[in-house]
Amino acid sequence: MAITDNPICKGLVNKHKNRLKPIIRHKLFLKWLPSICNLNLSVLATIFGTDKLAHGYIPRYESLLSGLRNRKLNMLEIGIGGYKDPHQGGESLRMWKAYFPRVNVHGLDIYDKSGMKESRIRIWQGSQIDEEILNRIVNSSSAGLDIIIDDGSHRNEHIISTFEILFPRLNKGGWYFVEDTQTSYWPEYGGKTEKHDNTESTAMGYFKNLVDGLNHEELKIPDYQPTYFDINIDSIFFWHNLIAIHKSG
Ligand SMILES: C[S@@+](CC[C@H](N)C(=O)[O-])C[C@H]1O[C@@H](n2cnc3c(N)ncnc32)[C@H](O)[C@@H]1O
């Protein structure tokens, strides 16, 4: 795995990869090294220890988000990690902060994760289905949100409610990700063990239904009124346990 795409840093960093990892984690290096050396997301995922790597999500994220790397961005990740333990979690928040040098990262968790706060990382406590806190997070930045990741409760009804609240508030051209959609097949999370058609009230059923909306102009349904999602979704990607929805720009 190449640690960096920058040819000047490539030889040096690859040669000293293992020795560099603990150094890179140091605050001073994190300020400039990832962006100057263009450390790729897989390397940052390893350094920060996020399980997004083991899940196979990192190449997906990188393929869609690398073009935004040097932009000024605001993002929200729902689910900070570590559950009840106030000292555990935050791996992905720190990875995003290192990957996007100009991002402000918001993290939301049902448990108190205030200890994870640092520059460019803001911590919120509340439920992902609480419309009031979701609106407060969006309103906290005058620039709105460009990227939203739902890695929270993974309950099917929560995934759908959160999407319906937040997608309309996502900036135009923004990305919305839903992780761990295997719970669509887990009854204890409100899922169903068989194949899903697009009428199921599971995350997979719900997002499959939105796919028809991409072609809403072709529907031969008399007096069909396009929904907000028909009009504002530009593309939807499905991978193993990960969905990405792109908002029209
Ligand atoms: C899988 S972990 C998140 C991992 C983290 N996103 C990462 O990649 O490092 C899920 C987190 O979601 C939180 N959570 C569970 N239910 C929630 C809810 N209703 N609203 C917000 N967060 C919730 C849990 O406390 C837990 O910390």
The ligand as an ORCA input file, in Angstrom:
! r2SCAN-3c Opt
* xyz 0 1
  C     -20.021      1.868     15.477
  S     -19.830      3.082     16.704
  C     -19.234      4.465     15.775
  C     -17.822      4.335     15.333
  C     -17.229      5.609     14.747
  N     -18.118      6.222     13.782
  C     -15.912      5.326     14.053
  O     -15.932      5.020     12.836
  O     -14.867      5.420     14.710
  C     -21.508      3.533     17.002
  C     -21.681      4.678     17.989
  O     -23.027      5.148     17.829
  C     -23.514      5.559     19.094
  N     -24.993      5.547     19.069
  C     -25.823      4.500     19.314
  N     -27.106      4.884     19.198
  C     -27.093      6.190     18.868
  C     -28.097      7.160     18.612
  N     -29.406      6.857     18.680
  N     -27.731      8.423     18.294
  C     -26.412      8.758     18.228
  N     -25.405      7.868     18.476
  C     -25.735      6.622     18.780
  C     -22.887      4.579     20.061
  O     -22.843      5.107     21.368
  C     -21.521      4.305     19.463
  O     -20.528      5.096     20.079
*
